[in-house]
Amino acid sequence: MQPPASQQTPPAPRQAGKAAPTTQTLRNGFHLPPVGEFRFVQNEVMLDIPSNVSTQALDAMAARHAMTRLETQTFRLTGRTLHRWRLDGGGRSPR
């Protein structure tokens, strides 16, 4: 999910001899924040998951990726549910 244009980070001012930070696209709809961006919470992610996904499936996903569900908000109009997760393993999936 990408924030609306009004909430996106303005480009950082260029310093002599340094290139402007860029955003790296890993896959469609997912972008790493630019270097120096500090408005994100470390070791937390937001996931947009369909409302019909079972609690058992969410628990299995959490266990598989060493995550803890912190908050859930369902939007009836869209049928989607946003989940805020803490990455307990420092963001790395167990091998």
ZISUL-V792389 format. One record per residue. N is the residue number from 1. RES is the residue in one small letter. SS is DSSP state (H for helix, E for strand, L for the rest). PSI is psi as a letter, one per 40 degrees, with the letter a starting at -180 (none if undefined). D_LAST is the distance of its C-alpha to the last C-alpha in Angstrom with 2 decimals. Layout:
{{N & RES & SS & PSI & D_LAST} {N & RES & SS & PSI & D_LAST}}
//
This chain:
{{1 & m & L & h & 27.12} {2 & q & L & h & 29.43} {3 & p & L & i & 32.11} {4 & p & L & i & 35.74} {5 & a & H & d & 37.52} {6 & s & H & e & 39.42} {7 & q & H & e & 36.25} {8 & q & L & i & 34.57} {9 & t & L & h & 34.57} {10 & p & L & i & 37.66} {11 & p & L & i & 37.20} {12 & a & L & i & 37.28} {13 & p & L & i & 40.51} {14 & r & L & h & 40.41} {15 & q & L & i & 41.09} {16 & a & L & h & 43.01} {17 & g & L & e & 40.88} {18 & k & L & h & 37.64} {19 & a & L & i & 36.23} {20 & a & L & i & 35.72} {21 & p & L & i & 32.13} {22 & t & L & i & 30.58} {23 & t & L & h & 28.06} {24 & q & L & h & 25.28} {25 & t & E & h & 24.61} {26 & l & E & d & 21.09} {27 & r & E & i & 22.13} {28 & n & L & h & 25.23} {29 & g & L & e & 25.78} {30 & f & E & h & 23.08} {31 & h & E & h & 24.27} {32 & l & L & i & 22.99} {33 & p & L & i & 25.75} {34 & p & L & i & 28.05} {35 & v & L & h & 27.90} {36 & g & L & e & 29.84} {37 & e & L & h & 29.23} {38 & f & L & e & 28.92} {39 & r & L & e & 29.71} {40 & f & L & i & 26.15} {41 & v & L & h & 24.50} {42 & q & L & i & 21.52} {43 & n & L & f & 18.32} {44 & e & E & i & 19.97} {45 & v & E & i & 19.98} {46 & m & E & h & 22.49} {47 & l & E & h & 21.63} {48 & d & E & h & 24.50} {49 & i & E & h & 23.89} {50 & p & E & i & 26.69} {51 & s & L & d & 28.57} {52 & n & L & e & 28.32} {53 & v & L & h & 24.57} {54 & s & L & i & 24.54} {55 & t & H & d & 23.51} {56 & q & H & d & 21.37} {57 & a & H & d & 19.44} {58 & l & H & d & 19.13} {59 & d & H & d & 17.98} {60 & a & H & d & 15.27} {61 & m & H & d & 14.11} {62 & a & H & d & 14.38} {63 & a & H & d & 12.34} {64 & r & H & d & 9.46} {65 & h & L & e & 9.59} {66 & a & L & f & 11.00} {67 & m & E & i & 14.45} {68 & t & E & h & 18.00} {69 & r & E & h & 20.81} {70 & l & E & d & 23.72} {71 & e & E & i & 26.33} {72 & t & E & h & 27.27} {73 & q & E & h & 30.27} {74 & t & E & h & 31.56} {75 & f & E & h & 34.08} {76 & r & L & d & 36.32} {77 & l & L & d & 38.07} {78 & t & L & e & 35.00} {79 & g & L & f & 33.10} {80 & r & E & i & 29.98} {81 & t & E & h & 28.08} {82 & l & E & h & 26.50} {83 & h & E & h & 23.83} {84 & r & E & h & 23.10} {85 & w & E & i & 19.67} {86 & r & E & h & 18.51} {87 & l & E & g & 15.01} {88 & d & L & d & 14.46} {89 & g & L & e & 11.36} {90 & g & L & e & 13.52} {91 & g & L & e & 12.49} {92 & r & L & h & 8.87} {93 & s & L & i & 6.41} {94 & p & L & i & 3.79} {95 & r & L & none & 0.00}}
//
